[in-house]
Amino acid sequence: MSWTEQKVKKLRELWTKGHTASEIAGLLGETTRNAVIGKAHRLDLEERAPSKSKSSSEKRDATKSQPKLRGSASRKSKFKTILLDKNFEPENPTSLENLTDQTCKWPSGHPDEENFYFCGRKPVDAFPYCKLHVLYAFQPKGQKDQVLNKDEELPPFIEKKIKSA
């Protein structure tokens, strides 16, 4: 992104009004929070002390006043639906060059090996992995050290999750 006179003027205006760097980046478009901070520093704009306690208390007040949407599902409920569905589509071995936002990015094997590939299944919602690999990647604390036997159809910790769901 190039900093035009208009964008610099808008940056100065929003900065003096007290907007955060993230908010300014969003309002300017095509820029990042870090780019805004860097430009503000180079323009010698007034420094602001971070106030985490104020912002967190404001967030708490905002969440108390707004009712939760019924349509939105919690992360825990999303995992439960994945656990209940044991029908995993077959792997679609994909190379690094062929990865897209529509392919599971779970690596299989070691990059130095000749038969190394990525899963290639369709990913789940905002995750970079398919249903099966989301279960591997996002485990409860203390469960990651468990040794997995690749010959088994489903790992024991997933079976345990299915039974408890």
N, C-alpha and C positions, 0 to 999 in steps of 0.2 A: 504494500500500500504506500502511496506517496502522500505526503502531507501537503495539501493545498492550503492556500490562505484561508479559504472558507472553513476547512476542517480545523485549522489551528485556532481560528477565531471561536468556533463552536467549542473546542476543547477548553480554551481559557474561560469561556462563559460557564460551561458546565462544571468545571473544576472549582470556580469561585462560588458556585451555588451549593457546593458540598456533595456532588454526586461521586459515587465510587468509580474507580478506574474500570471496573467491569461494566457498570451501567453506561459509562461514557463510550466504551468500546462497542457496546450494543447499539447505542444511539447513533454513533458515527457509521457503523457498519464496515465490513471488510477490514477489521483491525482487531488486535487482541488487547487484553488487559495489560500485558507487559509492554506492548508498543505504546500504549497511552501513558503508562508510568514513565517509560524512557523519555518520551517527548516532553512530558511535564517537567521532568528533571532537567532536560536540556534547555527548556524555556525558563528555567529558574522560578517555577510557580511555587506558591506558598506551600510549605510542607504541612501535612495534617497528621496528628497523632492518631494511631489506630485505637479504636474503642470497641473491643470485642464484647465487653459486658453490656454496653448500650445496645449494640446491634442484636445480640442474642436475646436480650429482654424484649426488644421490639418484635423479634420473630415470634417469641412465645406469646405475646399479646395478640399478634396477628393470627396465629394458629388457633387461639382460644376463641376469637370472635368469628372465625369462619367455620361453618359446619363441614365435615368431611363429605366428599363426594361418594355416593354409593357405587358409581360405575368403576371407580379406580380400585384395583386389587393390590393388596399388600405384597411385598416381596415374598413373605413366607407362604402366602396362599398360591402365588405363582409357582413356587417350588413344589408345593403339594400336588398341583395339577400335573406337573412334569413327572413326579414320582409315580402317580397313579397310571400314567400312560406308558406301558412297556413296549409299545410298538415303535421301534426306532427304524427309520429308513436306512437302507444299506449305505455303507461308505461310498463316497465318490472320490477316490484318490486324486488329489490336485497338486500341482507344483506351485511354487512360490509365485511364479510369473502369472499364474491363472487365478490367484486369489482375488475375490471381490467382496463387497459388503454382503453378498448373498451366499457366501460359502463359509463353512465352519473353519476356523483357523487353528484347530487343534493339531499339533505336529505328531507324526507317528514315526518313530525311529530316531536316528541321530543324523544331523545334517551332513556329516562326513560320509555316511553310508550311501550306497548307490540306490537303494530302494526307499529312500526318505520321501515322505509326502505329507500333505495336510488332509484332514478328514474330508472336507468338501461337501458335507451335508448342509441342509438349510439351517441357518442359525435361528435361535429363539429370540424374539422381540429385540431388545437393545443389547443383548449379549453377543460377543463375537463367536460363541460356540453353539453347537447343536444341543438338543435336549440331553443326550447322554453325557457329553463333555461338560455341560453346565454343572451336572451332578458331581463330576470329578473336580472341577475347578473351584466350586463354592461349597466347601465342606464345613461342618461345625468345627469349632476349635478343638484341638486334641485328636482329631480323627485323621489328619493328613499323614501321620507316621505309620499308619496301618499298611502292611505289605499286601499288594494285590496279586492274585493269581490270574494271569491272562487267559487261562484255559476255562475259567468259570464264565458263565453267561452274564451274570451280574455280580459285582463286588459285594461282599458281606455288608458293608456300611450302607449300600443302597438298598439291599434287602431289608435291613433294619429300619431304614427310613420309610420304606413302603409299608411295613407292618405297623409302624407307629402312626401313619397318616390316616 
